[in-house]
Amino acid sequence: MHKERYSSFLVGLVVVFIISTPLKGQFNTYSPYTRFALGDLTKPGIAQNMAMGGTGLAIHESNRINYVNPAAFSALDSTSVYFDFGGNTYSNRYETADYSNTWWNMNLHHVAFGSSMGKYMGFSAGIIPYSSIGYNIKQEYDDYTHGMAMDTYYKGEGGTLDFYVGTSIKLWERLSVGLTMNYLMGKLTRTRTIDFPMNSGYSDVNSSEEVNLRTPVFTMGMQYKEVYGDKFFFTVGGTYDFKASTELSNEYTVHNTFYPDDPVWLNDSVQINPQYILGEDTALTTLNIPQKIGVGVAFGIPNKLTITGDYYIQDWTGTQSGQNFSTTSSSSMHFGTEYIPDVEAIRGYHKLISYRVGGYYSNSYLMVNDYQLKDYGITFGVGLPVKTLKTSINVAFTLGTRGTTEYNLVKENYGILTFNVTLHDLWFRKRRFD
């Protein structure tokens, strides 16, 4: 039995690596705010969490892989193994004081494996998104110094993946603690181009910045769950992300394009190379990820009703800065509810469905034009069981808003459809007959 258990554990790791390979290229996103720092930090959780406002710190259930809090891994029972994979699609509308635009995309989101490692231990591994950048911006200027028009183009793509490996243990019947190693890896590419539309003979200036990131971040989690028969349960949970710092592999180049075929532009009376010093757009050389603290609470009726809320704080102040932006202290609140009419219903499939709703409000880690970005929205979704309540298809919808049209900024109204498939099987069962 032990050989079967550990061989299954290794099989799970191999499957995670194989399935997760396509995720490395999945950073299709678009937002002008991803131009700054690490870009858009991913909202927590998979579809079950997302439908409940991104909550999960105090969710200690045996029917899902809840990587939001590593202490939840010990909730997986001793005969179960889970594979979970999913994706999402975005629809965004961008507004300024004068213009508006729309954009949409689809991504693979995650792949994860989870299993027990004995009666009191649980394990999970997977790859999930950590951050992403994607933007293509044109800004028009009147250069009063040289008396000419000037256009600046900003473009960026890439992102950061989080490969996590975590385990947890029940110290007592009600208390669980866990630890996850999150290995962040990815590439961020940013380019900036300046040209002069009314002076075609002037040189064009182009800068390219490529940042490669590799660093581990450790997360410690705790959950305490008290159950009073089938009438009431109460859970408190918390996580602590240790701070991390690493030197980045940063390649930065600047190119000037001249036009030597026309000698008229090469004499002393014509200015072919105006004195524009084009530095790094974001100047990332060292990555400092500050400590992050999360606390959560959940209560309700076992297998029927869950009401939960989470709160996070993380102080990014002084870690990164650049033209028109800086990082600051961030915080977020999440809340959600899940309701299952009757988990033991024999007839009426709708009675077995998990109905979920929630919301969130966050103060971003970015200050742009001296304004701290706000991000808020509502969520809802369902969990559709397949054969058993532990194998399911989960769908979540998010409707949110970020930014503002004031302070010369952009307001984003977005919708996110998140879905995942949770596959459950019974392993490690003792055989009556050989």
C-alpha positions as CSV (number, residue, x, y, z in Angstrom):
1,M,0.0,0.0,0.0
2,H,2.8,2.4,0.8
3,K,4.6,1.7,-2.5
4,E,1.3,2.4,-4.3
5,R,0.9,5.6,-2.4
6,Y,4.3,7.0,-3.2
7,S,4.3,5.8,-6.8
8,S,1.0,7.6,-7.2
9,F,2.5,10.7,-5.7
10,L,5.3,10.6,-8.3
11,V,2.8,10.0,-11.1
12,G,0.9,13.1,-10.0
13,L,4.1,15.3,-10.1
14,V,4.9,14.0,-13.6
15,V,1.4,14.7,-14.8
16,V,1.5,18.3,-13.4
17,F,4.8,18.9,-15.3
18,I,3.5,17.5,-18.6
19,I,0.1,19.2,-18.6
20,S,1.6,22.5,-17.4
21,T,4.0,22.9,-20.3
22,P,1.5,24.8,-22.5
23,L,0.9,27.3,-19.6
24,K,4.4,28.8,-20.1
25,G,3.2,30.7,-23.2
26,Q,-0.2,31.7,-21.8
27,F,0.1,35.4,-20.9
28,N,-2.6,36.9,-23.2
29,T,-3.7,40.0,-21.3
30,Y,-4.2,43.7,-22.1
31,S,-4.2,46.6,-19.6
32,P,-2.3,49.9,-19.7
33,Y,-1.7,49.4,-16.0
34,T,0.4,46.3,-16.6
35,R,3.1,48.7,-17.9
36,F,4.2,49.2,-14.3
37,A,6.2,47.0,-11.9
38,L,5.3,43.3,-12.2
39,G,2.1,44.1,-14.0
40,D,-1.3,42.7,-13.0
41,L,-1.1,40.4,-10.0
42,T,-3.4,37.5,-10.4
43,K,-6.6,37.2,-8.3
44,P,-6.4,34.3,-5.9
45,G,-7.9,30.9,-6.4
46,I,-9.6,28.8,-9.1
47,A,-13.3,28.8,-10.1
48,Q,-14.5,27.7,-6.7
49,N,-12.7,30.5,-5.0
50,M,-13.3,33.1,-7.7
51,A,-17.1,32.6,-7.6
52,M,-16.9,33.4,-3.9
53,G,-15.0,36.7,-4.3
54,G,-11.6,35.1,-4.2
55,T,-11.9,33.7,-0.7
56,G,-10.3,30.6,0.6
57,L,-8.1,31.3,3.6
58,A,-10.7,29.6,5.9
59,I,-12.0,26.9,3.5
60,H,-11.1,23.5,4.8
61,E,-13.0,21.0,2.6
62,S,-12.2,17.6,1.2
63,N,-13.8,18.2,-2.3
64,R,-11.3,20.7,-3.8
65,I,-7.7,21.7,-4.1
66,N,-7.5,25.0,-2.2
67,Y,-4.0,26.3,-2.8
68,V,-4.9,29.7,-1.3
69,N,-4.0,28.3,2.1
70,P,-1.6,25.4,2.2
71,A,-3.1,24.2,5.5
72,A,-6.2,23.1,3.5
73,F,-4.3,20.3,1.9
74,S,-4.7,18.1,5.0
75,A,-8.5,18.2,4.4
76,L,-8.1,15.7,1.5
77,D,-9.1,12.4,2.8
78,S,-6.8,9.4,2.9
79,T,-8.3,7.6,-0.1
80,S,-8.7,10.6,-2.5
81,V,-6.6,12.0,-5.3
82,Y,-7.5,15.1,-7.3
83,F,-6.4,16.5,-10.7
84,D,-7.6,20.1,-11.5
85,F,-7.2,22.2,-14.6
86,G,-8.9,25.2,-16.0
87,G,-8.9,28.4,-18.0
88,N,-10.5,31.8,-18.2
89,T,-11.6,34.4,-20.7
90,Y,-11.6,38.2,-20.3
91,S,-13.7,40.9,-21.8
92,N,-12.4,44.4,-21.1
93,R,-13.7,47.9,-21.9
94,Y,-11.3,50.9,-21.5
95,E,-12.5,54.4,-21.1
96,T,-10.7,57.8,-20.9
97,A,-12.2,61.2,-20.8
98,D,-12.3,61.2,-24.6
99,Y,-12.1,57.7,-25.9
100,S,-13.2,54.1,-25.3
101,N,-12.1,50.7,-26.6
102,T,-12.8,47.0,-26.0
103,W,-10.6,43.9,-26.0
104,W,-11.0,40.2,-25.1
105,N,-8.8,37.1,-24.7
106,M,-8.7,33.5,-23.5
107,N,-6.0,31.8,-21.4
108,L,-5.2,28.5,-19.8
109,H,-5.1,29.2,-16.1
110,H,-3.8,26.4,-14.0
111,V,-3.1,22.7,-13.5
112,A,-2.9,21.1,-10.1
113,F,-2.6,17.8,-8.3
114,G,-3.6,17.0,-4.8
115,S,-3.6,13.9,-2.6
116,S,-3.3,12.6,0.9
117,M,0.1,11.4,2.3
118,G,-1.4,9.5,5.2
119,K,-4.3,10.0,7.6
120,Y,-3.1,13.3,8.8
121,M,-1.1,14.8,5.9
122,G,-2.0,16.3,2.5
123,F,0.1,17.3,-0.5
124,S,-0.5,19.4,-3.6
125,A,1.6,20.7,-6.5
126,G,0.8,22.7,-9.6
127,I,1.4,25.7,-11.8
128,I,-0.7,28.9,-11.4
129,P,-0.3,32.4,-12.8
130,Y,1.3,35.0,-10.5
131,S,1.4,38.2,-12.7
132,S,1.1,39.2,-16.3
133,I,1.8,42.2,-18.5
134,G,0.3,43.1,-21.9
135,Y,-0.2,46.6,-23.3
136,N,0.2,48.6,-26.5
137,I,0.0,52.4,-25.9
138,K,0.6,55.4,-28.1
139,Q,1.1,58.8,-26.5
140,E,1.3,62.0,-28.6
141,Y,3.3,65.0,-27.4
142,D,4.1,68.5,-28.6
143,D,7.8,69.0,-28.0
144,Y,8.2,72.7,-27.2
145,T,11.9,72.4,-26.7
146,H,12.7,71.5,-30.3
147,G,9.4,72.8,-31.8
148,M,8.1,69.5,-33.2
149,A,5.5,66.7,-32.7
150,M,6.7,63.6,-31.0
151,D,4.9,60.2,-30.7
152,T,5.9,57.6,-28.0
153,Y,4.9,54.0,-28.3
154,Y,4.9,51.6,-25.3
155,K,4.5,47.9,-25.7
156,G,4.9,45.0,-23.3
157,E,4.2,41.3,-23.0
158,G,5.0,38.3,-20.8
159,G,4.4,37.3,-17.2
160,T,5.3,35.2,-14.2
161,L,4.2,31.7,-13.3
162,D,4.1,30.2,-9.9
163,F,5.1,26.6,-9.6
164,Y,4.1,25.6,-6.1
165,V,4.7,22.5,-4.0
166,G,3.0,22.3,-0.6
167,T,2.1,20.0,2.2
168,S,0.2,20.2,5.5
169,I,-0.4,18.2,8.6
170,K,-3.1,18.0,11.2
171,L,-1.5,18.5,14.6
172,W,-4.7,17.8,16.3
173,E,-8.2,16.9,15.0
174,R,-9.1,20.6,14.6
175,L,-5.8,22.3,13.8
176,S,-3.9,22.1,10.6
177,V,-0.7,23.9,9.5
178,G,0.9,23.9,6.1
179,L,3.9,25.2,4.1
180,T,4.2,25.9,0.4
181,M,7.2,26.7,-1.7
182,N,6.2,29.0,-4.6
183,Y,8.9,29.2,-7.3
184,L,8.2,32.3,-9.4
185,M,9.6,32.2,-13.0
186,G,8.9,34.2,-16.1
187,K,10.0,36.8,-18.5
188,L,8.8,40.4,-18.9
189,T,9.5,42.3,-22.1
190,R,9.0,46.0,-22.5
191,T,9.8,48.2,-25.5
192,R,9.5,52.0,-26.1
193,T,9.8,53.8,-29.4
194,I,10.0,57.5,-30.1
195,D,9.5,59.0,-33.6
196,F,8.8,62.4,-35.1
197,P,5.8,62.3,-37.5
198,M,6.4,65.8,-38.9
199,N,10.2,65.3,-39.3
200,S,10.7,62.0,-41.2
201,G,14.4,62.5,-41.5
202,Y,15.1,62.6,-37.8
203,S,16.3,59.4,-36.1
204,D,13.9,57.1,-34.4
205,V,14.9,55.9,-30.9
206,N,13.9,52.4,-29.6
207,S,14.6,50.9,-26.2
208,S,14.1,47.3,-25.2
209,E,14.0,45.9,-21.7
210,E,13.9,42.1,-21.0
211,V,13.7,40.9,-17.4
212,N,14.0,37.2,-16.5
213,L,12.8,36.3,-13.0
214,R,13.6,33.2,-10.9
215,T,13.0,33.3,-7.2
216,P,11.3,31.1,-4.4
217,V,8.7,32.6,-2.1
218,F,7.5,30.5,0.9
219,T,4.0,30.6,2.3
220,M,3.0,29.3,5.8
221,G,-0.6,28.6,6.6
222,M,-2.9,27.7,9.5
223,Q,-6.5,26.7,9.9
224,Y,-8.6,25.8,12.9
225,K,-12.0,24.2,12.3
226,E,-14.6,23.5,14.9
227,V,-17.7,21.4,13.9
228,Y,-20.8,20.9,16.0
229,G,-22.5,17.8,14.6
230,D,-24.4,18.6,11.4
231,K,-25.7,21.9,12.8
232,F,-22.8,24.4,12.6
233,F,-19.1,24.8,11.8
234,F,-16.7,27.6,12.4
235,T,-13.2,28.0,10.8
236,V,-10.4,30.6,11.1
237,G,-7.4,30.6,8.8
238,G,-4.4,32.7,8.1
239,T,-1.3,32.8,5.8
240,Y,2.0,34.5,5.9
241,D,4.2,34.9,2.8
242,F,7.8,35.5,3.7
243,K,9.5,38.4,2.0
244,A,11.9,37.6,-0.9
245,S,14.6,39.5,-2.7
246,T,16.5,38.5,-5.8
247,E,18.7,40.0,-8.5
248,L,17.1,40.0,-11.9
249,S,18.6,39.1,-15.2
250,N,18.0,42.3,-17.0
251,E,18.9,43.0,-20.7
252,Y,18.5,46.6,-21.7
253,T,19.4,48.1,-25.1
254,V,18.8,51.4,-26.9
255,H,18.9,51.8,-30.7
256,N,19.0,54.9,-32.9
257,T,17.8,54.5,-36.5
258,F,19.4,57.0,-38.9
259,Y,18.7,57.6,-42.6
260,P,22.2,57.8,-44.3
261,D,20.8,57.4,-47.9
262,D,19.8,61.1,-48.0
263,P,23.0,63.2,-47.3
264,V,20.9,66.3,-46.8
265,W,20.1,65.0,-43.3
266,L,23.7,64.5,-42.4
267,N,25.1,68.1,-42.6
268,D,25.7,70.3,-39.6
269,S,22.7,72.6,-40.3
270,V,20.1,69.8,-39.8
271,Q,19.4,68.2,-36.5
272,I,19.0,64.5,-37.2
273,N,19.5,63.3,-33.6
274,P,17.6,65.4,-31.0
275,Q,18.9,65.0,-27.5
276,Y,16.4,62.6,-26.1
277,I,17.8,60.4,-23.3
278,L,15.7,57.2,-23.4
279,G,16.2,55.3,-20.2
280,E,14.5,52.1,-18.9
281,D,10.7,52.3,-18.9
282,T,10.5,50.6,-15.5
283,A,14.1,50.0,-14.5
284,L,13.7,46.6,-12.8
285,T,17.1,45.4,-11.6
286,T,16.3,43.9,-8.2
287,L,13.0,42.3,-7.2
288,N,11.8,42.8,-3.6
289,I,8.6,41.0,-2.8
290,P,7.4,42.1,0.7
291,Q,5.8,39.9,3.3
292,K,2.1,39.3,2.9
293,I,-0.4,38.6,5.7
294,G,-3.9,37.1,5.2
295,V,-6.6,36.3,7.7
296,G,-10.0,34.6,7.0
297,V,-13.0,33.3,8.8
298,A,-15.8,30.9,7.6
299,F,-18.9,29.6,9.3
300,G,-22.2,27.9,8.4
301,I,-24.0,24.6,8.1
302,P,-21.8,21.6,7.1
303,N,-22.4,20.4,3.5
304,K,-25.0,23.1,3.0
305,L,-24.1,26.7,3.7
306,T,-20.8,28.5,3.9
307,I,-20.3,32.2,4.6
308,T,-16.7,33.4,4.5
309,G,-14.5,36.5,4.3
310,D,-10.7,37.2,3.8
311,Y,-8.5,40.2,4.3
312,Y,-4.9,40.7,3.0
313,I,-2.2,43.3,3.5
314,Q,1.1,43.7,1.8
315,D,3.4,46.7,1.9
316,W,5.1,47.3,-1.4
317,T,6.2,50.9,-0.5
318,G,9.6,51.8,-2.0
319,T,10.2,48.4,-3.7
320,Q,9.8,49.8,-7.3
321,S,9.3,53.2,-9.0
322,G,9.6,54.8,-12.3
323,Q,8.1,57.5,-14.6
324,N,4.7,58.5,-13.2
325,F,4.4,55.5,-10.9
326,S,5.5,54.0,-7.6
327,T,4.5,51.0,-5.4
328,T,2.7,51.4,-2.2
329,S,0.9,49.5,0.6
330,S,-1.9,47.3,-0.7
331,S,-4.9,45.7,0.9
332,S,-7.9,43.8,-0.1
333,M,-11.2,42.4,1.3
334,H,-13.0,39.4,-0.1
335,F,-16.3,37.8,0.9
336,G,-18.4,34.9,-0.4
337,T,-21.2,32.5,0.2
338,E,-21.8,28.9,-1.0
339,Y,-25.2,27.1,-0.8
340,I,-26.0,23.5,-1.6
341,P,-29.8,22.7,-1.3
342,D,-29.4,18.9,-0.5
343,V,-26.2,17.0,-0.8
344,E,-28.0,13.7,-0.3
345,A,-30.8,14.3,-2.8
346,I,-31.7,11.2,-4.9
347,R,-33.9,13.2,-7.3
348,G,-33.6,16.7,-8.6
349,Y,-30.1,17.4,-9.9
350,H,-30.5,21.1,-9.1
351,K,-30.5,20.2,-5.4
352,L,-26.9,18.9,-5.8
353,I,-25.5,22.1,-7.4
354,S,-23.3,24.4,-5.4
355,Y,-24.5,28.0,-5.8
356,R,-21.9,30.7,-5.1
357,V,-21.8,34.4,-4.9
358,G,-19.3,37.0,-3.6
359,G,-17.4,40.2,-4.0
360,Y,-14.1,42.0,-3.4
361,Y,-12.5,45.4,-3.0
362,S,-8.8,46.1,-3.2
363,N,-6.4,49.0,-3.0
364,S,-3.7,48.1,-5.6
365,Y,0.0,48.1,-5.0
366,L,0.4,50.7,-7.7
367,M,0.3,54.5,-7.5
368,V,-0.1,56.1,-10.9
369,N,0.0,59.9,-11.3
370,D,-0.2,60.0,-7.5
371,Y,-3.4,58.0,-7.4
372,Q,-3.7,54.6,-5.8
373,L,-5.6,52.3,-8.1
374,K,-8.8,50.7,-6.8
375,D,-10.2,47.4,-8.0
376,Y,-13.7,46.1,-7.0
377,G,-16.3,43.8,-8.3
378,I,-19.0,41.1,-7.7
379,T,-18.7,37.4,-8.5
380,F,-21.1,34.4,-8.9
381,G,-21.0,30.9,-10.2
382,V,-21.9,27.3,-9.8
383,G,-20.4,23.9,-9.1
384,L,-21.9,21.1,-11.2
385,P,-21.2,17.6,-9.7
386,V,-20.4,14.7,-12.1
387,K,-21.3,11.3,-10.6
388,T,-20.1,12.3,-7.2
389,L,-20.0,15.6,-5.3
390,K,-16.2,15.5,-5.4
391,T,-15.9,15.4,-9.2
392,S,-17.2,18.6,-10.7
393,I,-17.2,21.3,-13.3
394,N,-17.0,24.7,-11.8
395,V,-17.8,28.1,-13.5
396,A,-17.3,31.6,-12.1
397,F,-18.3,35.0,-13.4
398,T,-16.6,38.2,-12.3
399,L,-17.8,41.7,-13.1
400,G,-15.3,44.4,-12.0
401,T,-13.9,47.9,-12.3
402,R,-10.4,49.2,-12.0
403,G,-9.0,52.7,-12.3
404,T,-10.7,56.0,-13.0
405,T,-11.1,58.5,-15.9
406,E,-9.8,61.3,-13.5
407,Y,-6.1,62.1,-13.0
408,N,-5.5,61.5,-16.8
409,L,-6.0,57.8,-16.2
410,V,-7.9,54.9,-17.8
411,K,-11.0,53.2,-16.3
412,E,-11.3,49.5,-16.9
413,N,-14.7,47.7,-16.8
414,Y,-14.0,44.0,-17.2
415,G,-15.8,40.6,-17.1
416,I,-14.0,37.3,-16.4
417,L,-15.3,33.8,-17.1
418,T,-13.3,31.3,-15.1
419,F,-13.9,27.5,-15.4
420,N,-12.1,24.4,-14.1
421,V,-12.6,20.7,-14.0
422,T,-12.0,18.9,-10.7
423,L,-11.3,15.2,-11.2
424,H,-11.6,12.9,-8.2
425,D,-10.6,9.3,-7.8
426,L,-10.2,6.8,-5.0
427,W,-6.7,5.5,-4.6
428,F,-4.7,3.8,-1.9
429,R,-7.6,1.4,-1.1
430,K,-6.8,-1.8,0.6
431,R,-7.6,-4.8,-1.6
432,R,-9.6,-7.7,-0.2
433,F,-8.3,-10.0,-2.8
434,D,-5.1,-10.2,-4.8
